[in-house]
Amino acid sequence: MESELNKKLVLTVLKHIPKNKKSVVYLSNTLNISRESAYRRMRGDIPFTIQELVILAADLEFSIDSIFDQEKQNRAFFDFTKMKKNTTDFFLLMVKKYSELVEKLNMVKKLEAIMAFNTFPPPFYADFPDLFRFTYYKWLHQDKETYRNTPYSEVVLPDEAVVFQRRMRGNLVQGSNVVIILDTDIFLNLIKEVQYFYHRKLISDEEIVMLKEDILQLIEKFEDIAQTGHHKSVKIQVYLSSLCINSNTAYYTDGDQVDPLFWIFTINPVVIQNTGFISMQLKWLNSLKRQSALITQSNEIMQAEFFFRQRDYIEKYLSVDSVP
């Protein structure tokens, strides 16, 4: 049993080492071991340690769950980016990861996706500079005590984040066939977040106007998708959930590889490759879909009422105060 497991591990590692790199040299440099030790691991004479396995899985981007038959057990490995002490650096790291994911998904010809949101992840704001900056501002405010009373005007989006934002522009969603299930309060949640900072006098009247404009454009983009069923070349079906969506989740597949994402924090998704867990996720998403109403090119009255209500929320909660 152990020899078979180690053999499977070695084959997985060798399969994921880039073809332009020599396996022995790669293992020696990456694991900081001698070439003889690398040879012994490749031959299966000695097994990789758990620490070595974690290093290789992270660097070569393969799932530890793909090696261990975890679907028959009650435990699963997961990939979660560890928080850095520097809040800005961590934000940049996560935005970079999103940018790379967007580019990766754009390379897949037949990509299907189903996702459920109660708030939008950063890539959905890439076309809207003020909303994207607000995501960064909110992250600073939540993660660092020193930013609790810092005005929005004093926070500047790092140049590197602007670069990644521009790379994601125009890629609201990726795939050839996409299902998006929205919590009916998804825009209201965003509006109330902006309202919170505005009422604390951390966002000015001029800034609230700019943020309102970005939110309106985001609503218009989703309304256009609901009316046409497309965003660029992507076929999209938008559903309104009849149930509360507790957390964001997304499921991408090209038929062979599956990319499951779960959000605990605003910008930091958890990735779990356990096949049993993925099956549960897909089952839950399909169940949620059945209990939701399709508004893409259908249910025109419900569709119109939903988007009218979102614009009404903006006027109700983000009106410029008459009293300074």
Sequence and secondary structure as in RCSB ss.txt:
>XXXX:A:sequence
MESELNKKLVLTVLKHIPKNKKSVVYLSNTLNISRESAYRRMRGDIPFTIQELVILAADLEFSIDSIFDQEKQNR
AFFDFTKMKKNTTDFFLLMVKKYSELVEKLNMVKKLEAIMAFNTFPPPFYADFPDLFRFTYYKWLHQDKETYRNT
PYSEVVLPDEAVVFQRRMRGNLVQGSNVVIILDTDIFLNLIKEVQYFYHRKLISDEEIVMLKEDILQLIEKFEDI
AQTGHHKSVKIQVYLSSLCINSNTAYYTDGDQVDPLFWIFTINPVVIQNTGFISMQLKWLNSLKRQSALITQSNE
IMQAEFFFRQRDYIEKYLSVDSVP
>XXXX:A:secstr
 HHHHHHHHHHHHHHHS TTS HHHHHHHHHT  HHHHHHHHHTSS   HHHHHHHHHHHT  GGGTTTGGGSS 
   EE    SSHHHHHHHHHHHHHHHHHHHHT SS EEEEEESS  GGGGTT HHHHHHHHHHHHHHH GGGTT 
 GGG    HHHHHHHHHHTT SS SSEEEEEE TTHHHHHHHHHHHHHHTTSS HHHHHHHHHHHHHHHHHHHHH
HHHSEETTEEEEEEEESS   S EEEEESSS EEEEEESSSS EEE   HHHHHHHHHHHHHHHHTEEE TTS H
HHHHHHHHHHHHHHHHHS   S  
